[in-house]
């Protein structure tokens, strides 16, 4: 591609010098990432410029650099980077990519360098699916995820400023979580993003934190932290014997997210006003004790495909406990005594029972798992995500109950031959009752 002409000779000389020095220095430092190739330009005022960034990416070959001027910013594009290139913005404050729809930048190739942009407005600002890429020196804001690393490895992330979002690391193998280099010069809302991997004996107490990610850590603790307005406040992945104590997590997308993490202690935390409260995926035998979890849009405690959790003395407001799974042990292996409160009333969790009944008692939420011949009548349950949950149960009678203002008012999962009679339910999206208070038998 020919050299770019911007119209002012002094600007040409300075920009050309900076671009050449920056580019050669970058390539020299990361010589194992992208070999020096042709430079393609976007958005300048002279000839031989591409109008859109995607056009230049499409014309590039592996090893090329696409340099983007800020003259035509904001660039209203959703970019797909499927080639091993450098994509460099002139000035990260003024070279703006405004994504439309789900993403602004999607990196599917390996060994990509992306630097010098403001990326904003999409649900996912930057999604990385490949490996061995560098994302550095950007301003990143979004409607949901700032940056998502999905089944990626060896991603280097440095010097980025995240605003009201952060990093989501996702995958199903350990190396998807602990192979990255994420430095503390990344900030979330002006505070350092802390990413620890393969650590033992870590102790974090009361320091400013924008986001905290622990991957493959053991015998560690994080206490007295205040984390707000990020996508995921605290993430544990493939970690065990980690204690999270006395932290306040609020106004986040996900306050606390555990993946493949077991034998951890979640104690005395105040989790409020998030989109999602505390979520546990493929995680087991965690102690969840004495937390106040309130006024989150969805889920106070969400246990998905997990076993053996011990819930004690938690104060849950507006959502309660959600159990999700594909086998019986995901539902009946937990210990959930009645000192857990939902909206100030006891949470009743019955498992592996035959016979029995409850009638007209104060109750915040009812969960019945692997039970037969049980009866619950004249209960009033309101303002929780799942009012009554039946799982792997049969011959259960729910009679004359009032359940309202939830999401799943009466929710059945692998539950058959049950009698749901004369209940009053409203203000939710899933119920197991029908009009006219008729008998409903689920098969």
C-alpha positions as CSV (number, residue, x, y, z in Angstrom):
1,X,0.0,0.0,0.0
2,X,1.3,3.5,-0.7
3,X,2.2,6.0,2.0
4,X,-0.6,7.9,3.6
5,X,-0.9,11.7,3.0
6,X,-2.7,13.7,5.7
7,X,-2.5,17.2,4.2
8,X,-0.1,18.8,6.7
9,X,3.6,18.1,6.1
10,X,4.7,18.5,9.7
11,X,1.9,16.0,10.8
12,X,3.0,13.6,8.2
13,X,6.6,13.6,9.3
14,X,5.8,13.3,13.0
15,X,3.2,10.6,12.6
16,X,5.3,8.7,10.1
17,X,8.2,8.8,12.5
18,X,6.1,7.7,15.5
19,X,4.4,5.0,13.6
20,X,7.6,3.6,12.2
21,X,9.4,3.7,15.5
22,X,6.5,2.3,17.4
23,X,5.8,-0.4,14.9
24,X,9.4,-1.5,14.6
25,X,9.9,-1.4,18.3
26,X,6.7,-3.4,18.9
27,X,7.7,-6.0,16.3
28,X,11.2,-6.2,17.7
29,X,9.9,-6.8,21.2
30,X,7.3,-9.3,20.1
31,X,9.3,-10.9,17.2
32,X,7.7,-14.2,18.0
33,X,4.2,-12.8,17.5
34,X,3.9,-11.1,14.1
35,X,6.6,-10.7,11.5
36,X,7.0,-7.3,10.0
37,X,5.0,-6.9,6.8
38,X,3.1,-4.3,4.8
39,X,1.4,-1.4,6.6
40,X,-2.2,-0.7,5.5
41,X,-3.9,2.6,6.5
42,X,-7.4,3.4,7.5
43,X,-9.2,6.8,7.8
44,X,-6.5,9.3,6.7
45,X,-7.2,12.2,4.4
46,X,-4.9,11.2,1.5
47,X,-5.1,8.6,-1.1
48,X,-4.5,4.8,-0.7
49,X,-6.5,4.7,2.5
50,X,-9.2,2.3,3.4
51,X,-12.5,3.7,4.5
52,X,-13.3,1.0,7.1
53,X,-11.1,-1.0,9.4
54,X,-12.7,-4.3,8.2
55,X,-11.8,-3.6,4.6
56,X,-8.2,-3.2,5.5
57,X,-8.3,-6.4,7.6
58,X,-9.8,-8.3,4.7
59,X,-7.0,-7.0,2.4
60,X,-4.2,-7.8,4.9
61,X,-2.2,-11.0,5.0
62,X,-0.5,-12.6,8.0
63,X,2.3,-10.4,9.2
64,X,0.8,-7.1,8.1
65,X,-0.1,-4.0,10.2
66,X,-3.3,-2.1,9.9
67,X,-2.8,1.4,11.2
68,X,-6.0,3.4,11.9
69,X,-6.1,7.2,12.0
70,X,-8.6,8.9,14.3
71,X,-9.7,11.3,11.5
72,X,-12.8,9.2,10.7
73,X,-13.5,8.1,14.2
74,X,-15.8,6.8,15.6
75,X,-15.7,3.7,13.4
76,X,-19.1,2.2,13.6
77,X,-18.0,-1.4,13.0
78,X,-18.1,-4.9,14.4
79,X,-14.6,-6.2,13.5
80,X,-13.6,-9.8,12.9
81,X,-9.9,-10.4,13.1
82,X,-9.2,-13.8,11.5
83,X,-5.6,-13.1,10.4
84,X,-2.3,-12.8,12.3
85,X,-1.9,-9.0,12.1
86,X,-1.1,-5.9,14.1
87,X,-4.1,-3.6,14.5
88,X,-3.0,-0.3,15.8
89,X,-4.9,2.9,16.6
90,X,-3.3,6.4,16.3
91,X,-4.5,7.5,19.7
92,X,-6.4,5.4,22.2
93,X,-8.4,8.4,23.4
94,X,-9.6,9.4,19.9
95,X,-9.4,6.3,17.7
96,X,-12.8,4.9,18.6
97,X,-14.4,1.7,17.5
98,X,-18.1,1.8,18.3
99,X,-19.5,-1.7,18.0
100,X,-23.1,-2.4,17.0
101,X,-24.9,-5.4,18.4
102,X,-23.1,-8.2,20.3
103,X,-19.5,-7.3,19.8
104,X,-17.1,-4.6,18.7
105,X,-14.0,-6.7,18.1
106,X,-13.8,-10.5,17.7
107,X,-10.3,-12.0,17.6
108,X,-10.4,-15.5,16.2
109,X,-6.8,-15.7,14.9
110,X,-3.7,-16.5,16.9
111,X,-0.8,-14.1,17.4
112,X,-2.8,-10.9,17.0
113,X,-1.6,-7.5,18.5
114,X,-4.4,-5.1,19.2
115,X,-3.5,-1.7,20.7
116,X,-4.3,2.0,20.8
117,X,-8.1,2.1,20.6
118,X,-11.2,3.1,22.5
119,X,-13.6,0.2,22.2
120,X,-17.2,0.9,23.3
121,X,-20.9,0.5,23.0
122,X,-21.3,-3.3,22.1
123,X,-22.5,-6.0,24.5
124,X,-19.0,-7.5,24.2
125,X,-16.3,-5.0,23.5
126,X,-13.5,-7.5,22.7
127,X,-14.0,-11.3,22.4
128,X,-10.8,-13.4,22.1
129,X,-11.1,-17.0,20.8
130,X,-7.6,-17.6,19.7
131,X,-4.3,-17.9,21.5
132,X,-1.0,-16.0,22.0
133,X,-2.4,-12.6,21.3
134,X,-1.6,-9.2,22.9
135,X,-4.3,-6.7,23.9
136,X,-2.7,-3.6,25.3
137,X,-3.1,0.1,25.8
138,X,-6.8,0.4,25.1
139,X,-9.8,2.1,26.7
140,X,-12.6,-0.5,27.0
141,X,-16.2,0.0,27.9
142,X,-19.3,-2.0,27.0
143,X,-22.8,-2.9,27.8
144,X,-21.9,-6.2,29.3
145,X,-18.4,-7.8,28.9
146,X,-15.4,-5.6,28.5
147,X,-13.2,-8.4,27.3
148,X,-14.0,-12.1,27.1
149,X,-11.4,-14.8,26.8
150,X,-13.2,-17.8,25.6
151,X,-11.3,-21.1,25.5
152,X,-8.2,-19.1,24.8
153,X,-4.6,-19.5,26.1
154,X,-1.5,-17.4,26.5
155,X,-3.2,-14.1,26.0
156,X,-1.2,-11.0,27.2
157,X,-3.3,-8.2,28.5
158,X,-1.6,-5.0,29.7
159,X,-2.2,-1.3,30.1
160,X,-5.9,-1.3,29.4
161,X,-8.5,0.9,31.1
162,X,-11.8,-0.8,31.7
163,X,-14.8,1.3,32.6
164,X,-17.8,-0.3,34.2
165,X,-16.8,-3.8,32.9
166,X,-13.7,-5.9,33.1
167,X,-12.4,-9.4,32.0
168,X,-14.4,-12.6,31.8
169,X,-12.2,-15.7,31.5
170,X,-14.2,-18.7,30.3
171,X,-13.4,-22.3,29.3
172,X,-13.5,-25.8,30.5
173,X,-9.8,-26.6,30.9
174,X,-7.3,-25.3,33.4
175,X,-5.1,-23.7,30.7
176,X,-8.0,-21.6,29.6
177,X,-7.7,-19.8,32.9
178,X,-4.1,-20.0,34.2
179,X,-2.0,-19.5,31.0
180,X,-2.6,-15.8,30.5
181,X,-0.5,-12.8,31.5
182,X,-2.7,-10.1,32.9
183,X,-0.8,-7.3,34.6
184,X,-1.9,-4.9,37.3
185,X,-1.5,-1.9,35.0
186,X,-4.9,-3.0,33.7
187,X,-7.4,-0.9,35.6
188,X,-11.1,-1.3,36.2
189,X,-12.8,2.0,37.1
190,X,-9.3,3.4,38.0
191,X,-8.4,0.5,40.4
192,X,-5.9,-2.3,39.6
193,X,-7.2,-5.6,38.1
194,X,-5.6,-8.4,40.1
195,X,-5.1,-11.7,38.3
196,X,-3.3,-14.4,40.3
197,X,-2.5,-17.8,38.9
198,X,-0.9,-21.0,40.3
199,X,-0.6,-19.3,43.7
200,X,-0.4,-20.7,47.2
201,X,-0.7,-18.8,50.5
202,X,-1.9,-15.5,48.9
203,X,-3.5,-13.0,51.3
204,X,-5.2,-9.9,50.0
205,X,-6.8,-7.7,52.7
206,X,-8.4,-4.3,52.3
207,X,-6.6,-3.0,49.3
208,X,-8.1,-1.1,46.3
209,X,-9.2,-3.6,43.7
210,X,-11.1,-3.1,40.5
211,X,-11.5,-6.8,39.8
212,X,-10.1,-10.0,41.3
213,X,-9.4,-13.3,39.4
214,X,-7.8,-16.3,41.0
215,X,-6.9,-19.3,38.8
216,X,-5.5,-22.5,40.1
217,X,-4.8,-21.0,43.6
218,X,-4.9,-22.8,47.0
219,X,-4.8,-21.9,50.6
220,X,-5.4,-18.2,49.9
221,X,-7.7,-15.5,51.2
222,X,-9.2,-12.2,50.0
223,X,-10.9,-10.1,52.7
224,X,-12.4,-6.7,53.3
225,X,-12.4,-5.8,49.6
226,X,-14.9,-3.4,48.0
227,X,-15.5,-4.2,44.3
228,X,-18.2,-2.5,42.3
229,X,-19.3,-1.6,38.7
230,X,-17.4,-4.3,36.9
231,X,-18.6,-7.3,34.9
232,X,-17.4,-10.0,37.4
233,X,-16.3,-8.8,40.9
234,X,-14.5,-11.9,42.0
235,X,-13.8,-15.0,40.0
236,X,-12.3,-18.3,41.3
237,X,-11.4,-20.9,38.7
238,X,-9.9,-24.3,39.5
239,X,-9.1,-23.1,43.0
240,X,-9.6,-24.7,46.4
241,X,-9.2,-23.8,50.1
242,X,-9.7,-20.1,49.2
243,X,-11.4,-17.9,51.8
244,X,-13.5,-14.9,50.7
245,X,-14.3,-13.0,53.9
246,X,-16.1,-9.7,54.6
247,X,-16.1,-8.4,51.1
248,X,-18.7,-6.0,49.7
249,X,-19.6,-6.6,46.1
250,X,-22.2,-4.4,44.5
251,X,-23.5,-3.0,41.1
252,X,-21.6,-5.7,39.2
253,X,-22.8,-7.9,36.4
254,X,-21.8,-11.0,38.4
255,X,-20.7,-10.3,42.0
256,X,-19.0,-13.7,42.6
257,X,-18.4,-16.4,40.1
258,X,-16.8,-19.8,40.9
259,X,-15.9,-22.3,38.2
260,X,-14.5,-25.7,38.8
261,X,-13.6,-24.6,42.4
262,X,-14.2,-26.6,45.6
263,X,-13.6,-26.6,49.3
264,X,-13.7,-22.8,49.5
265,X,-15.1,-20.6,52.3
266,X,-17.4,-17.8,51.3
267,X,-18.1,-16.1,54.6
268,X,-19.6,-12.8,55.9
269,X,-19.8,-11.1,52.5
270,X,-22.3,-8.3,51.6
271,X,-23.4,-8.9,48.1
272,X,-26.1,-6.5,46.9
273,X,-27.5,-4.6,43.9
274,X,-25.8,-6.8,41.3
275,X,-27.4,-8.2,38.2
276,X,-26.4,-11.7,39.4
277,X,-25.4,-12.5,43.0
278,X,-23.2,-15.5,43.7
279,X,-22.8,-18.3,41.1
280,X,-21.1,-21.7,41.4
281,X,-20.5,-23.7,38.2
282,X,-19.1,-27.2,38.4
283,X,-18.0,-26.5,41.9
284,X,-18.4,-28.6,45.0
285,X,-18.1,-28.8,48.8
286,X,-17.9,-25.0,49.3
287,X,-19.0,-23.5,52.6
288,X,-21.3,-20.5,52.1
289,X,-21.8,-19.0,55.6
290,X,-23.2,-15.9,57.1
291,X,-23.5,-13.8,53.9
292,X,-26.0,-11.1,53.3
293,X,-27.1,-11.3,49.6
294,X,-29.8,-8.9,48.7
295,X,-31.5,-6.9,45.9
296,X,-29.8,-8.6,43.0
297,X,-31.8,-8.8,39.8
298,X,-31.2,-12.6,39.6
299,X,-29.9,-15.3,41.9
300,X,-28.7,-14.9,45.4
301,X,-27.0,-18.3,45.5
302,X,-27.0,-20.2,42.2
303,X,-25.6,-23.8,42.3
304,X,-25.2,-25.2,38.8
305,X,-24.0,-28.8,38.3
306,X,-22.4,-28.7,41.7
307,X,-22.5,-31.0,44.7
308,X,-22.0,-31.0,48.4
309,X,-22.4,-27.3,49.3
310,X,-23.0,-26.3,52.9
311,X,-25.1,-23.2,53.3
312,X,-25.4,-21.9,56.8
313,X,-26.9,-18.7,58.3
314,X,-27.2,-16.7,55.0
315,X,-29.6,-13.8,54.8
316,X,-31.1,-13.8,51.2
317,X,-33.4,-11.1,50.0
318,X,-35.4,-11.2,46.8
319,X,-34.1,-14.4,45.1
320,X,-33.1,-17.2,47.4
321,X,-31.4,-20.4,46.3
322,X,-31.4,-21.8,42.7
323,X,-30.4,-25.4,42.0
324,X,-29.6,-26.4,38.4
325,X,-28.3,-29.7,37.3
326,X,-28.6,-32.9,35.1
327,X,-28.4,-35.6,37.8
328,X,-29.8,-36.2,41.2
329,X,-26.6,-35.4,43.1
330,X,-26.8,-31.8,41.8
331,X,-29.9,-31.4,43.8
332,X,-29.9,-33.7,46.9
333,X,-26.2,-33.6,48.0
334,X,-26.3,-30.1,49.7
335,X,-26.7,-29.2,53.3
336,X,-29.2,-26.3,53.6
337,X,-30.6,-25.9,57.1
338,X,-33.4,-23.5,58.1
339,X,-31.1,-20.9,59.5
340,X,-30.8,-19.7,56.0
341,X,-33.4,-17.0,55.5
342,X,-35.2,-15.8,52.4
343,X,-36.9,-12.4,52.9
344,X,-36.7,-12.9,56.6
345,X,-38.3,-16.4,56.7
346,X,-36.7,-19.8,56.8
347,X,-35.7,-21.7,53.7
348,X,-37.0,-25.2,53.9
349,X,-35.0,-27.8,52.0
350,X,-36.2,-31.4,52.1
351,X,-34.2,-34.2,50.5
352,X,-34.5,-38.0,50.4
353,X,-37.7,-38.0,52.4
354,X,-40.7,-40.2,52.4
355,X,-43.9,-38.9,54.0
356,X,-44.2,-35.8,56.0
357,X,-46.0,-32.5,55.7
358,X,-45.8,-28.7,56.4
359,X,-48.9,-26.6,56.8
360,X,-49.3,-22.9,57.2
361,X,-45.9,-22.1,58.6
362,X,-43.8,-19.0,57.8
363,X,-41.6,-19.8,54.9
364,X,-39.3,-18.0,52.5
365,X,-38.7,-20.7,50.0
366,X,-39.4,-24.4,49.6
367,X,-37.2,-27.0,47.9
368,X,-38.2,-30.7,47.8
369,X,-35.7,-33.2,46.3
370,X,-35.9,-36.9,45.9
371,X,-39.0,-37.1,48.1
372,X,-42.2,-39.1,47.9
373,X,-45.6,-38.8,49.6
374,X,-45.0,-35.3,51.0
375,X,-47.6,-32.6,51.4
376,X,-47.2,-28.8,51.6
377,X,-50.3,-26.7,52.1
378,X,-51.5,-23.2,53.0
379,X,-48.0,-21.6,52.5
380,X,-47.4,-18.1,51.4
381,X,-44.2,-17.5,49.4
382,X,-43.4,-14.3,47.6
383,X,-40.6,-12.3,46.1
384,X,-38.1,-15.1,45.5
385,X,-36.8,-16.3,42.2
386,X,-38.1,-19.9,42.7
387,X,-40.9,-20.1,45.2
388,X,-41.4,-23.9,45.3
389,X,-39.0,-26.3,43.6
390,X,-39.7,-30.0,43.1
391,X,-36.9,-32.2,41.7
392,X,-36.8,-35.9,41.3
393,X,-39.9,-36.3,43.4
394,X,-43.3,-38.0,43.0
395,X,-46.6,-38.1,44.8
396,X,-46.0,-34.6,46.2
397,X,-49.2,-32.6,47.1
398,X,-49.1,-28.9,46.9
399,X,-52.5,-27.6,48.1
400,X,-53.9,-24.2,48.8
401,X,-50.6,-22.3,48.6
402,X,-50.1,-18.7,47.5
403,X,-47.0,-18.1,45.5
404,X,-46.4,-14.8,43.8
405,X,-43.9,-12.2,42.5
406,X,-41.1,-14.5,41.4
407,X,-39.7,-15.9,38.2
408,X,-40.3,-19.6,38.6
409,X,-43.2,-19.8,41.0
410,X,-43.7,-23.5,41.1
411,X,-40.9,-25.3,39.3
412,X,-40.8,-29.0,38.5
413,X,-37.8,-30.9,37.3
414,X,-38.0,-34.7,36.8
415,X,-41.0,-34.7,39.1
416,X,-44.0,-36.9,38.3
417,X,-47.4,-37.9,39.5
418,X,-47.7,-34.9,41.8
419,X,-50.9,-33.1,42.8
420,X,-51.0,-29.4,42.5
421,X,-54.4,-28.3,43.6
422,X,-56.1,-25.0,44.5
423,X,-53.0,-22.8,44.6
424,X,-53.0,-19.1,43.8
425,X,-50.0,-18.1,41.7
426,X,-49.3,-14.9,39.9
427,X,-46.5,-12.5,38.9
428,X,-44.1,-15.1,37.4
429,X,-43.2,-16.7,34.1
430,X,-43.4,-20.4,35.0
431,X,-46.0,-22.1,37.1
432,X,-47.2,-25.7,37.5
433,X,-50.8,-24.7,38.2
434,X,-53.6,-24.2,35.8
435,X,-56.8,-22.1,35.7
436,X,-59.8,-23.0,37.7
437,X,-57.6,-24.7,40.4
438,X,-57.9,-28.1,38.7
439,X,-55.8,-31.1,39.6
440,X,-52.5,-31.1,37.7
441,X,-50.6,-34.3,37.4
442,X,-47.1,-34.0,35.9
443,X,-45.9,-37.1,34.1
